[in-house]
Structure formats: C-alpha cells, structure tokens
Amino acid sequence: MTDTSARRDWEQRIGMPSDERLTGIGELAPPQDLVAEAGTGLVRLDWRPVDGALGYLVHRASTQDGPFEPLDHLGGDVLAVPHPPYADTMVEPGATYHYRVATWSDSGAGSLSTTASATPQPAGPAQARVVVSVDATTAPAPLPDVWRRMIGAEHFSLLVWDRPGPGGSDVAAEYAEALRIMRDEIGVRTVRAHGTFLPETVTVREDGGFDFAGLDEVYDRFLESGLKPVVELSFMPLALCADPEYTVFEYKAAVSVPKDWDRWGDLVRALTVHLRERYGADEVATWEFEVWNEANLEVFWNGTQEDYHRLYEVAARAVKSVDERIPVGGPSSAAASWVGALLEHCLAGDVPVDFVSTHTYGNAPLDMRPLTRSFAKATGKAEPEILWTEWGVTPTHFHRVNDTVFAAPFVLRGMKSAIATTDCLSYWVASDQFEELGWPPRLLHGGFGLLTVGNLRKPRFWALAMLSALAGGRIPATLTGDGAEAMVEALATATGSTVDVLVWNGTLDQSKIDGAAILDRTVSVEVSGLTPGRYEVSSTRVDAEHGNIQRVWQELGGAEWPDGRQWDALRAADTLPIEYLADVEVGADATASVTVEIPMPGIRSLRLTRR
C-alpha cells in the first residue's frame, strides 16, 4: 500500500530551503542577567527578556572559554525557545556546564550574553520537590483557548475515500469520527488540511473554467461535522503548473509555480465565488483562507521567495475582490520563517494580510508579536492575528515519540506558552488516517495523529482533554523548587465551587523519551483563599501506567494490527478514570494542601470541589 519513493524524496528534500529569507529587523542586544542554577539532573537557566525578541537560542560549552554551540534538544526543528526559564536536562550530574544565550530575531541569532555556569546535582535519597502555590482569592480571568481554535488533518478528500484502509479500516468513517471526537471532547472549532486543489476536488475545464463538484462533495461531508474549514489554497492544479512533474507526497500533490499567474488568480477568485454561493456569504466570511503550505522548503515549492510573495499577493487580492471580509494570510512557513519577509512585502505593496501563519515542531512556538505589532504601527491597520497552523512534538513522519507519554507534557508546555503570545496553536494532526508518506503499517507506528487508526486516544490527546476540562477562569499558580517553571509547570482555574490545578513534568530533551527517574518530582499543591469547609479532591493522570494506550497494546502482545479480542481490550482501556484522593477540611487558614508524585514524563490534574 506504500510507495517508498515518495518517502525517500521527502527525506532528501525536506531540509532544503527554496530560497534565502530577507534580512528582517536586524540584530537585538543579547539577554542580560543570565543565571544558571544547579538542579537535580538539570541546570535551570533564567535571564531578563529583551524587547523585540522572538525568542532565545541557548548555547553551551564544556569549558569557560568555549566553544559555545547551540543546545540541541533533538526536537528536529527550531532550537530557539520563546522565553525563559529553560531546563537543560542533557547533562551528567557532577559535570560543570557553561552557558551563553543569544537573542533570536527575524534575522536569526544575535551576539551571545555573558557566561553563567552550574554543576547539576545527582539524585538524593528522596525525590526533588516542587511547590505549586495557587491563589484562589484572585478574581478568575479568561483562559485563552488557543488549542481549540484549530486542528490539523489529512486532506479532506479522505472523507470520500472508498477503498480499504490501514488494518482493514474504513478510512472515511474513522476520519469523520476523529473530527467529531476533536469537536466534542476538545472543543475544536476549525480544521486545516492540505490539498484544496487536488485532482479529485477541482478540475480545470477545456473552456478555461473550473469544476468544483468534487470539492462540493468533500466540503458537504466535512460541514456535517459542525466544524469550519481553513481553506488552504494549495496545491497547484496540474493544468496550471509550469512543471506538472514537480510533486510531493505519495498522492503526488503538484507544488510548481503557475505557468500563468493570471490563471492562478482566476482559480482563487472562482473558488471564493463558488464557496459563497454554495455555503453562504456570511458563513464563508468566517473561514480563514491560507495561501499555500511551507513554500520556504524546496520540497513544497520550486520557486523563490519572491515567487511566493507573488503567489500570495495574487491570491489575497483575488479573495478580497470577492469579499473584503474574508480573512487571508500566510506564509504558512516551516520553522517559523518568512513571516517578517511577508509582512515587509505586504507593507511595501499595500497587500492585504489579516493573519500570519507559520509552523514549528519539537519546541514551544516563538513570539511573533514584535513583527505583527511593528507592521500594525507602520500601516495604521489592525494587527494581524498570529496562527500557528501546524505544531507538534516532531516534524518527522513515523517517529516513535508521537505515541509516547513524553509528548503529553510537551503539548501542555507549548499551549501554556502560546496562551500569552498567539491566537491559535493548531496541533498537527487529529488522526493517524494519514497518507502523506505512506499509510500506517501497524497500529502504533509513530503517526502524527492524536488518535490512532481505530480512534484510540494517545497520551497527547489526553493532555488536550485535561486542558479542556479546566473549569472557570484562570487564577495565579506560582511554582518554586527544583526545576520549577522550566520542567514542572502548572495552570489553575476556579469557579464558584471548584479549583482546578493541572500540573505537568516534562522536558524538551528528546533523549529522555523513555523517561528519567532523576527528573521525577514530588509536587505539593497548596491552594490558599478557600472558603472554610470540606472539599473533595479528585484527580486524573497521564504517565507510563495511566492514559497510555501504548502500554496496553504492549501488554496485549501487540504486533501489527489488533484482532477482535484485542480491539475489545483496547477500547475498554481507552479512558482516563477519575480517582478520588481524599476529603480535605479547610479551616480558618483557608488553605488546602495536596502532595502527589509526578514522574517525568507525566501529568496530574487535581480538582477541589466544595461539598
């Protein structure tokens, strides 16, 4: 079922940029006040943030004088982190490490800071400790649900797939069910997929017009889910390609520049008119139109950056010529690139841009607000939204990290970071019904999906479900202790009768995919400002023994695909049980304390309910 030539081509070209990026905004000053603090199995770094920075690139050396090299936590993509603090867990206790940090701008890394050094500590007789202090006296504030705005999915035409799928599955039915699960259990509102202009969805007629009958069938089925589509304007219909042989993926998506730029504009304009006529002008005005996918990589575009800017401008003007209300954006780039360059182009030519979109993997997303705010100031227009339209634990197909517990706290780290800096952080993707470089060869194969073939929930899914279960508004949660805020993090919310605390223990360091006992932590959650009385404490958790479908499959002796008995056992285990820990009496001090152990990787939710 798999054409390995598509995968070989991808692996040869995925890292090759299609063109050099523009200069950007120039170098910023290095961070000040860098501090390296020795922890148990880690070094915690902190520094003073720099105005205008998109992020920071941590460098490390084994001697005071260097050489200092960027610290690679093996995420496979952008190494710069969006903010301090940072936990270096790629260390050996007793060895001394030296650090410098560079500010990251749209031009890349700037000069290095002064040096800070530390020697990580070995494990002690008891687990290292972190305290989470939650203040329930504070009025709850809105918690931006950046994880709900959008989810990624394989091309929508899988909704009409009529052949047997991986493991004998019904591709169309499972894909549709996966979208419903994301809607109902996570609260997702929109879905982004490649391939609006695939051969099965759009035909270029001999008279020069366009036939959207295939797309109508696909969108009709998609819209039955109650979700909204992101209209990704990709890829190029073969009849419009300058080079029809320039393709990507097993399904041979054409990624060539157009042979006639006016015809590209005609296609986008005709699509926009057609969608408005079929689904209603007011409805379509609420859909984002995103121009292309990752044109900064050669594997997705055989043109230059200048060619992409032309592609974007022609498309954006075509959409706006039909309805000014429809939001349009790009560059939909890999590795957080080309955002500043697109904004510069739009500024110079007064080109419409309602949002900027980009992608990153293996890290929390960078802070693009300096670029969008600068654009808004220069134009006097509204600041473009920031949509990370692809994000995940790895950019690598069939990587085992996708099925592991390690990826679950990673998801929460990224989402918490994004709450302050973005409008959307869209996980890539919902389902392992995924064709790009070949269909799944077995149940747990390292697929990008939050859900397996068969729609079993992976640990990453449960991370989003636990985040979505937080009730009420956000209240302050302050962390202290060994690895606080750099490895162990938390979010807290409150209603009139409950306090929720979500705590996780994770690292960006993918050499620790299978965990590391030295990084396990004892976490004490102390909630102050409670009304005196009796509180029930309930909990859910994700770790090696809980919310981990991979463990269940291994215990069943899983090989490639489950048989009927194994499917029954897997579905019975596809749940996250609520555990009742204790009843706590809150007295005059208005404080409750609960202590739990959280392995690395691991997540623990706690809910205090007044009885």
C-alpha positions as CSV (number, residue, x, y, z in Angstrom):
1,M,0.0,0.0,0.0
2,T,3.0,2.3,0.4
3,D,5.2,3.8,-2.3
4,T,8.6,4.2,-0.6
5,S,9.8,6.6,-3.4
6,A,7.7,9.4,-2.0
7,R,9.2,8.9,1.4
8,R,12.8,8.9,0.0
9,D,12.1,12.0,-2.0
10,W,10.7,13.7,1.1
11,E,13.7,12.8,3.3
12,Q,16.2,14.1,0.6
13,R,14.5,17.5,0.2
14,I,12.7,18.3,3.5
15,G,15.6,20.3,4.9
16,M,16.4,22.2,1.8
17,P,15.1,25.8,1.7
18,S,13.6,27.0,-1.5
19,D,15.3,30.5,-1.2
20,E,17.1,32.7,1.2
21,R,14.9,34.8,3.6
22,L,15.1,38.5,3.8
23,T,17.2,40.4,6.3
24,G,14.5,41.1,8.7
25,I,14.6,43.6,11.6
26,G,18.2,43.4,12.5
27,E,20.2,42.2,15.5
28,L,19.0,42.8,19.0
29,A,21.0,43.2,22.2
30,P,21.9,39.9,24.0
31,P,20.0,39.0,27.1
32,Q,21.2,40.3,30.5
33,D,21.4,38.8,33.9
34,L,21.8,35.2,32.8
35,V,21.7,32.8,35.8
36,A,22.5,29.1,35.8
37,E,21.0,27.2,38.8
38,A,22.0,23.6,39.6
39,G,19.1,21.2,40.0
40,T,18.7,17.5,40.4
41,G,19.5,16.1,36.9
42,L,19.3,19.5,35.3
43,V,20.5,23.1,35.0
44,R,17.8,25.7,35.2
45,L,18.6,28.9,33.2
46,D,16.9,32.2,33.6
47,W,17.6,35.7,32.1
48,R,16.0,39.1,31.6
49,P,13.8,39.2,28.4
50,V,14.8,41.5,25.6
51,D,12.2,43.8,24.0
52,G,11.5,42.9,20.4
53,A,12.9,39.3,20.7
54,L,11.0,36.5,19.0
55,G,12.9,34.0,21.2
56,Y,16.3,33.0,22.6
57,L,19.0,30.5,21.5
58,V,20.7,28.7,24.4
59,H,24.4,27.9,23.8
60,R,26.5,25.5,25.9
61,A,30.2,24.7,26.3
62,S,32.2,22.3,28.4
63,T,34.8,24.9,29.3
64,Q,34.6,28.5,30.3
65,D,36.2,29.7,27.1
66,G,34.1,27.6,24.8
67,P,33.5,26.9,22.0
68,F,29.8,27.6,22.7
69,E,27.4,25.7,20.5
70,P,23.6,25.9,20.2
71,L,22.0,23.4,22.6
72,D,20.1,20.9,20.5
73,H,17.3,19.2,22.5
74,L,16.6,16.9,19.5
75,G,13.2,18.3,18.5
76,G,14.2,18.3,14.9
77,D,13.2,21.9,14.1
78,V,13.7,25.4,15.6
79,L,16.1,25.3,18.5
80,A,15.3,28.8,19.8
81,V,12.9,28.9,22.8
82,P,10.3,31.7,23.2
83,H,11.1,32.8,26.8
84,P,13.0,31.9,30.0
85,P,13.3,29.8,32.1
86,Y,14.9,26.8,30.3
87,A,15.8,23.4,31.7
88,D,18.9,21.7,30.3
89,T,18.4,18.1,31.1
90,M,21.0,16.8,28.6
91,V,23.5,16.8,31.4
92,E,25.5,14.4,33.7
93,P,25.4,15.1,37.4
94,G,28.8,16.3,38.7
95,A,30.0,17.8,35.4
96,T,30.2,21.5,35.1
97,Y,28.4,23.3,32.1
98,H,28.9,26.8,30.8
99,Y,26.1,28.7,29.1
100,R,25.5,31.8,27.0
101,V,22.2,32.9,25.4
102,A,21.6,34.8,22.2
103,T,18.5,36.8,21.4
104,W,16.6,35.5,18.4
105,S,15.1,37.9,15.8
106,D,13.7,37.5,12.3
107,S,17.4,37.7,11.2
108,G,18.4,34.8,13.4
109,A,20.7,34.6,16.4
110,G,22.4,37.8,17.7
111,S,25.5,38.1,19.8
112,L,25.9,36.0,23.0
113,S,25.3,37.0,26.6
114,T,27.9,36.8,29.3
115,T,28.6,33.3,30.7
116,A,26.8,31.5,33.6
117,S,27.9,28.1,34.9
118,A,26.5,25.3,37.0
119,T,27.0,21.7,38.0
120,P,23.9,19.6,38.1
121,Q,23.2,17.5,41.2
122,P,22.8,13.7,41.5
123,A,19.6,12.2,42.7
124,G,19.2,12.3,46.5
125,P,17.6,9.8,48.8
126,A,14.1,11.3,48.1
127,Q,12.6,12.8,45.0
128,A,13.3,16.5,44.4
129,R,10.4,18.7,45.3
130,V,8.4,21.5,43.7
131,V,5.7,23.6,45.3
132,V,2.7,24.9,43.4
133,S,1.1,27.9,45.2
134,V,-2.4,28.7,44.0
135,D,-4.2,31.9,45.0
136,A,-7.9,31.4,45.0
137,T,-8.6,34.9,46.2
138,T,-7.9,36.4,42.8
139,A,-10.8,37.0,40.5
140,P,-10.7,34.4,37.7
141,A,-9.5,35.8,34.4
142,P,-10.3,34.4,30.9
143,L,-8.1,31.5,29.8
144,P,-7.5,31.9,26.1
145,D,-8.3,28.6,24.5
146,V,-5.6,28.7,21.7
147,W,-5.7,24.9,21.4
148,R,-9.4,24.8,20.4
149,R,-9.4,27.3,17.6
150,M,-7.9,24.8,15.0
151,I,-6.7,21.3,14.5
152,G,-4.8,19.8,11.6
153,A,-6.0,16.9,9.5
154,E,-5.0,14.9,6.4
155,H,-6.6,16.1,3.1
156,F,-10.4,16.4,3.4
157,S,-10.9,14.1,0.4
158,L,-10.4,11.2,2.8
159,L,-14.0,11.8,3.7
160,V,-15.0,10.2,0.4
161,W,-12.3,7.5,0.4
162,D,-13.8,4.3,-0.9
163,R,-11.0,1.7,-0.6
164,P,-9.9,-0.4,2.4
165,G,-7.6,1.5,4.7
166,P,-4.8,0.5,7.0
167,G,-5.5,-2.6,9.0
168,G,-8.7,-3.0,7.0
169,S,-10.2,0.2,8.5
170,D,-12.9,2.3,7.0
171,V,-10.9,5.5,6.3
172,A,-13.8,7.8,5.6
173,A,-15.9,6.8,8.6
174,E,-12.9,6.9,11.0
175,Y,-11.7,10.2,9.7
176,A,-15.2,11.7,10.2
177,E,-15.4,10.2,13.7
178,A,-12.0,11.6,14.6
179,L,-13.2,15.1,13.7
180,R,-16.3,14.6,15.8
181,I,-14.1,13.5,18.7
182,M,-12.0,16.6,18.4
183,R,-15.1,18.8,18.3
184,D,-17.0,17.1,21.2
185,E,-14.1,16.2,23.6
186,I,-11.7,19.0,23.0
187,G,-14.0,21.7,21.7
188,V,-12.1,22.3,18.4
189,R,-13.8,24.8,16.1
190,T,-11.9,24.7,12.7
191,V,-9.8,22.2,10.8
192,R,-6.9,22.8,8.5
193,A,-5.9,20.3,5.8
194,H,-3.8,20.4,2.7
195,G,-5.0,19.9,-0.9
196,T,-8.0,22.1,-1.6
197,F,-7.0,21.9,-5.3
198,L,-6.2,18.2,-5.6
199,P,-7.4,16.4,-8.8
200,E,-10.3,14.7,-7.1
201,T,-11.7,18.1,-5.9
202,V,-11.0,20.6,-8.7
203,T,-11.0,20.2,-12.5
204,V,-9.8,22.7,-15.0
205,R,-12.3,22.5,-17.9
206,E,-11.4,22.8,-21.6
207,D,-13.2,26.1,-21.8
208,G,-10.9,27.5,-19.1
209,G,-13.4,27.4,-16.3
210,F,-13.2,25.3,-13.1
211,D,-15.4,22.4,-11.9
212,F,-15.7,22.2,-8.1
213,A,-18.0,19.2,-8.0
214,G,-15.5,17.0,-6.2
215,L,-14.8,19.7,-3.6
216,D,-18.5,20.2,-3.1
217,E,-18.9,16.5,-2.1
218,V,-15.9,16.8,0.2
219,Y,-17.0,20.0,1.9
220,D,-20.6,18.9,2.2
221,R,-19.5,15.9,4.2
222,F,-17.0,17.9,6.2
223,L,-19.5,20.6,7.2
224,E,-21.8,17.9,8.5
225,S,-19.3,17.8,11.4
226,G,-20.3,21.3,12.5
227,L,-16.7,22.4,12.1
228,K,-15.4,25.1,9.9
229,P,-12.7,24.6,7.3
230,V,-9.5,26.5,6.9
231,V,-9.3,27.0,3.1
232,E,-5.6,26.3,2.4
233,L,-5.1,27.5,-1.2
234,S,-3.0,24.5,-2.3
235,F,-1.7,22.8,-4.3
236,M,-1.5,23.8,-8.0
237,P,-3.9,22.1,-10.4
238,L,-1.8,20.2,-13.0
239,A,-3.2,22.2,-15.9
240,L,-1.9,25.4,-14.3
241,C,1.6,24.1,-13.4
242,A,4.8,25.4,-15.0
243,D,6.2,22.0,-14.1
244,P,3.5,19.3,-13.6
245,E,6.1,16.7,-12.7
246,Y,7.2,18.7,-9.6
247,T,5.2,16.9,-6.8
248,V,5.3,15.9,-3.1
249,F,3.8,13.1,-1.1
250,E,2.5,9.7,-2.1
251,Y,-0.6,11.3,-3.6
252,K,1.6,13.4,-6.0
253,A,0.4,16.9,-5.0
254,A,1.8,19.4,-7.6
255,V,3.9,22.1,-6.0
256,S,5.0,24.0,-9.0
257,V,4.8,27.7,-9.7
258,P,1.9,28.5,-12.1
259,K,2.7,28.9,-15.8
260,D,0.2,31.8,-15.9
261,W,-0.2,34.0,-12.8
262,D,-3.5,35.4,-14.0
263,R,-4.9,31.9,-14.2
264,W,-3.9,31.3,-10.6
265,G,-5.8,34.5,-9.6
266,D,-8.8,33.3,-11.7
267,L,-8.8,29.9,-9.8
268,V,-8.8,31.6,-6.4
269,R,-11.4,34.1,-7.4
270,A,-13.7,31.4,-8.9
271,L,-13.3,29.2,-5.7
272,T,-14.2,32.1,-3.5
273,V,-17.3,33.0,-5.5
274,H,-18.3,29.3,-5.6
275,L,-18.0,28.8,-1.9
276,R,-20.0,31.9,-1.1
277,E,-22.8,30.8,-3.5
278,R,-22.9,27.3,-2.1
279,Y,-22.5,27.9,1.6
280,G,-23.5,31.5,2.1
281,A,-21.5,34.7,2.0
282,D,-21.8,35.4,5.7
283,E,-20.6,31.8,6.6
284,V,-17.6,31.9,4.3
285,A,-16.6,35.3,5.6
286,T,-15.8,33.4,8.9
287,W,-13.4,31.0,7.2
288,E,-9.6,31.7,7.1
289,F,-8.0,31.5,3.6
290,E,-4.4,30.5,3.9
291,V,-2.1,30.8,0.9
292,W,-0.1,27.6,0.2
293,N,2.0,25.4,2.6
294,E,5.6,25.7,3.6
295,A,6.9,27.4,0.4
296,N,10.1,28.1,2.2
297,L,11.0,24.5,1.7
298,E,12.1,23.2,-1.7
299,V,10.0,20.1,-1.2
300,F,6.9,22.2,-1.3
301,W,7.8,24.9,-3.8
302,N,10.0,25.1,-6.9
303,G,10.0,28.9,-6.9
304,T,11.8,31.6,-5.0
305,Q,10.6,33.7,-2.0
306,E,9.8,36.5,-4.5
307,D,7.6,34.0,-6.4
308,Y,5.8,33.1,-3.2
309,H,5.1,36.7,-2.5
310,R,3.6,37.0,-5.9
311,L,1.6,33.8,-5.3
312,Y,0.3,35.3,-2.1
313,E,-0.5,38.7,-3.4
314,V,-2.4,37.4,-6.4
315,A,-4.4,35.1,-4.2
316,A,-5.1,37.6,-1.5
317,R,-6.3,40.3,-3.9
318,A,-8.5,37.7,-5.7
319,V,-10.2,36.7,-2.4
320,K,-10.7,40.3,-1.3
321,S,-12.1,41.3,-4.7
322,V,-14.9,38.9,-4.0
323,D,-15.5,39.7,-0.3
324,E,-13.3,42.1,1.8
325,R,-14.5,40.4,5.0
326,I,-12.8,37.0,4.3
327,P,-9.5,36.8,6.3
328,V,-6.5,35.9,4.2
329,G,-2.9,35.2,5.4
330,G,0.3,33.3,5.1
331,P,3.2,32.4,4.6
332,S,2.3,29.1,6.2
333,S,6.0,28.5,6.5
334,A,8.1,25.8,8.1
335,A,10.4,26.6,11.0
336,A,8.9,30.0,11.8
337,S,10.5,31.5,8.7
338,W,9.4,34.2,6.2
339,V,6.9,35.9,8.5
340,G,8.8,39.2,8.6
341,A,9.5,38.9,4.9
342,L,5.8,38.5,4.0
343,L,4.9,41.5,6.2
344,E,7.6,43.6,4.6
345,H,6.1,42.7,1.2
346,C,2.6,43.5,2.3
347,L,3.7,46.8,3.8
348,A,5.6,47.8,0.6
349,G,2.7,47.0,-1.8
350,D,-0.3,47.6,0.5
351,V,-1.2,43.9,0.1
352,P,-4.0,42.5,2.3
353,V,-2.9,40.3,5.3
354,D,-5.3,39.5,8.1
355,F,-3.2,36.9,9.8
356,V,0.3,35.5,9.7
357,S,0.7,31.7,9.8
358,T,3.8,29.6,10.4
359,H,4.8,26.2,11.8
360,T,7.3,24.7,14.4
361,Y,7.9,21.3,15.9
362,G,9.7,19.9,19.0
363,N,9.5,23.2,20.8
364,A,7.2,25.9,22.1
365,P,6.3,28.5,19.5
366,L,8.3,31.7,19.2
367,D,6.7,35.1,20.0
368,M,5.8,36.7,16.7
369,R,4.2,39.8,18.3
370,P,7.2,42.1,17.7
371,L,6.7,41.6,13.9
372,T,2.9,41.9,13.8
373,R,2.9,45.0,16.1
374,S,5.6,46.7,14.1
375,F,3.5,46.0,10.9
376,A,0.4,47.5,12.6
377,K,2.3,50.5,13.7
378,A,3.8,51.1,10.3
379,T,0.4,50.7,8.4
380,G,-2.0,52.1,10.9
381,K,-4.1,49.0,10.3
382,A,-5.3,46.3,12.7
383,E,-2.5,44.0,13.9
384,P,-2.6,40.7,12.0
385,E,-3.5,37.6,14.1
386,I,-0.8,35.0,14.8
387,L,-1.9,31.5,13.8
388,W,0.5,28.6,14.3
389,T,-1.3,26.4,11.7
390,E,1.0,23.4,12.4
391,W,2.7,22.4,15.6
392,G,3.7,19.2,17.2
393,V,6.3,17.2,19.1
394,T,8.3,16.3,16.0
395,P,8.3,17.1,12.2
396,T,9.4,13.5,11.4
397,H,6.9,11.0,10.0
398,F,6.8,7.7,11.8
399,H,8.8,8.9,14.8
400,R,8.1,6.8,17.9
401,V,7.8,9.9,20.2
402,N,4.4,10.5,18.7
403,D,2.9,7.5,20.6
404,T,4.6,8.1,23.9
405,V,3.8,9.7,27.2
406,F,6.7,12.1,26.6
407,A,4.7,14.0,24.1
408,A,1.8,14.7,26.6
409,P,3.5,17.2,28.9
410,F,5.2,18.7,25.8
411,V,1.7,19.6,24.5
412,L,0.9,21.4,27.7
413,R,4.2,23.3,27.8
414,G,3.5,24.6,24.3
415,M,-0.1,25.5,24.9
416,K,0.7,27.4,28.1
417,S,3.5,29.3,26.4
418,A,1.2,30.1,23.4
419,I,-1.6,31.5,25.6
420,A,0.3,34.7,26.1
421,T,1.7,35.2,22.6
422,T,-0.6,33.7,19.9
423,D,-4.2,33.5,18.7
424,C,-4.0,29.8,17.7
425,L,-1.7,26.8,18.2
426,S,-3.0,24.0,16.0
427,Y,-1.8,20.5,16.7
428,W,-0.8,18.5,13.6
429,V,-2.9,16.2,13.3
430,A,-6.1,14.7,14.6
431,S,-5.9,11.2,13.2
432,D,-3.5,8.5,12.1
433,Q,-5.7,8.1,9.0
434,F,-2.9,9.9,7.1
435,E,-1.5,9.2,3.7
436,E,1.4,11.7,3.1
437,L,4.4,9.4,3.0
438,G,2.5,6.1,3.2
439,W,-0.3,4.7,5.1
440,P,0.2,3.3,8.7
441,P,2.0,-0.1,8.6
442,R,0.7,-1.0,12.1
443,L,-1.4,0.3,14.9
444,L,1.3,2.3,16.8
445,H,3.8,3.4,14.2
446,G,4.7,6.9,15.3
447,G,1.9,8.6,13.4
448,F,1.2,12.3,13.8
449,G,-2.3,11.7,14.9
450,L,-3.7,12.4,18.4
451,L,-5.9,9.4,17.6
452,T,-4.8,6.0,16.3
453,V,-6.3,4.2,13.4
454,G,-9.4,3.0,15.2
455,N,-9.6,6.3,17.1
456,L,-7.9,5.2,20.3
457,R,-6.7,8.2,22.3
458,K,-2.9,8.6,22.6
459,P,-1.3,10.4,25.6
460,R,-1.1,13.6,23.6
461,F,-4.9,13.6,23.2
462,W,-5.4,13.2,26.9
463,A,-3.2,16.2,27.5
464,L,-5.6,18.4,25.4
465,A,-8.6,16.7,27.1
466,M,-7.2,17.6,30.5
467,L,-6.6,21.1,29.4
468,S,-10.1,21.4,28.1
469,A,-11.5,20.1,31.3
470,L,-10.2,23.1,33.3
471,A,-13.4,24.8,34.6
472,G,-13.9,28.5,35.1
473,G,-11.3,31.3,34.7
474,R,-7.6,31.3,35.3
475,I,-6.1,32.1,38.7
476,P,-2.4,32.5,39.6
477,A,-0.2,29.5,40.1
478,T,3.3,30.2,41.3
479,L,5.9,27.5,41.3
480,T,9.1,27.2,43.4
481,G,11.6,24.4,43.8
482,D,13.8,22.1,41.7
483,G,13.0,22.7,38.0
484,A,10.0,25.0,38.7
485,E,8.6,26.6,35.6
486,A,11.4,25.2,33.4
487,M,10.4,21.5,33.8
488,V,7.4,21.3,36.2
489,E,4.7,23.8,35.2
490,A,1.0,24.4,36.1
491,L,-2.2,26.1,35.2
492,A,-5.0,26.8,37.7
493,T,-8.7,27.8,37.3
494,A,-11.6,28.4,39.5
495,T,-15.4,28.5,39.6
496,G,-17.7,29.4,42.5
497,S,-17.4,25.8,43.9
498,T,-14.2,24.3,42.4
499,V,-10.5,24.9,41.9
500,D,-8.7,23.0,39.2
501,V,-4.9,22.6,39.1
502,L,-3.2,21.0,36.1
503,V,0.5,20.1,36.8
504,W,2.9,18.5,34.4
505,N,6.5,17.4,34.4
506,G,8.3,17.4,31.0
507,T,11.4,18.4,29.2
508,L,12.1,19.4,25.6
509,D,15.1,17.0,25.6
510,Q,14.1,14.1,23.4
511,S,17.0,11.9,24.6
512,K,14.6,11.4,27.5
513,I,11.7,10.0,25.5
514,D,11.5,6.9,27.8
515,G,11.7,9.0,31.0
516,A,14.4,9.6,33.5
517,A,14.0,8.8,37.2
518,I,16.3,11.6,38.3
519,L,13.8,14.0,36.8
520,D,10.7,12.6,38.7
521,R,9.3,15.1,41.2
522,T,7.2,15.3,44.3
523,V,4.8,18.1,43.9
524,S,2.9,19.8,46.7
525,V,-0.1,21.9,45.6
526,E,-1.1,24.5,48.1
527,V,-4.3,26.4,47.5
528,S,-5.0,29.5,49.6
529,G,-8.0,31.7,49.8
530,L,-10.6,28.9,50.0
531,T,-13.9,29.2,51.8
532,P,-13.6,27.1,55.0
533,G,-15.4,23.7,54.8
534,R,-15.0,20.3,53.4
535,Y,-13.5,19.7,49.9
536,E,-13.4,16.6,47.8
537,V,-10.1,16.1,45.9
538,S,-10.3,14.2,42.6
539,S,-7.6,13.6,40.1
540,T,-6.8,12.2,36.6
541,R,-3.3,11.5,35.4
542,V,-1.2,10.6,32.4
543,D,2.0,8.7,32.9
544,A,3.5,5.3,32.0
545,E,0.7,3.5,33.8
546,H,-2.2,5.8,33.1
547,G,-3.7,7.2,29.9
548,N,-1.1,5.3,27.9
549,I,-2.6,3.1,25.2
550,Q,0.9,2.0,24.1
551,R,1.4,0.2,27.4
552,V,-2.0,-1.6,27.0
553,W,-1.0,-2.6,23.4
554,Q,2.3,-4.0,24.6
555,E,0.7,-6.0,27.4
556,L,-1.6,-7.5,24.8
557,G,1.4,-8.6,22.8
558,G,0.6,-6.2,20.1
559,A,2.3,-6.7,16.8
560,E,0.9,-5.0,13.7
561,W,-3.0,-4.8,14.0
562,P,-5.3,-5.9,16.7
563,D,-7.7,-8.9,16.3
564,G,-11.2,-8.7,17.6
565,R,-10.4,-9.6,21.2
566,Q,-7.5,-7.1,21.3
567,W,-9.7,-4.3,19.9
568,D,-12.2,-5.0,22.7
569,A,-9.5,-4.7,25.3
570,L,-8.0,-1.6,23.8
571,R,-11.4,0.1,23.6
572,A,-12.1,-0.8,27.2
573,A,-8.8,0.8,28.2
574,D,-9.4,3.9,26.1
575,T,-10.4,6.1,29.0
576,L,-9.0,8.4,31.7
577,P,-10.6,7.4,35.0
578,I,-11.2,9.9,37.7
579,E,-9.5,9.0,41.0
580,Y,-10.9,10.2,44.3
581,L,-7.9,11.0,46.5
582,A,-9.3,12.4,49.8
583,D,-11.6,14.7,51.6
584,V,-9.8,17.8,52.9
585,E,-11.1,20.0,55.8
586,V,-10.2,23.7,55.2
587,G,-10.1,25.6,58.4
588,A,-9.6,29.2,59.4
589,D,-6.3,29.5,57.4
590,A,-8.4,29.0,54.2
591,T,-5.7,26.7,52.8
592,A,-5.6,23.1,51.4
593,S,-2.5,21.1,50.6
594,V,-2.2,18.0,48.4
595,T,1.0,16.2,47.6
596,V,1.5,13.9,44.6
597,E,4.4,12.3,42.8
598,I,4.7,13.2,39.1
599,P,7.2,11.2,37.0
600,M,9.0,12.7,34.1
601,P,7.1,12.5,31.8
602,G,3.8,12.9,33.5
603,I,0.7,15.0,34.1
604,R,-1.6,15.3,37.1
605,S,-4.9,17.1,37.3
606,L,-6.4,18.0,40.7
607,R,-9.9,19.3,41.3
608,L,-11.0,20.6,44.7
609,T,-14.8,20.6,45.0
610,R,-16.6,22.3,47.9
611,R,-19.1,19.8,49.4
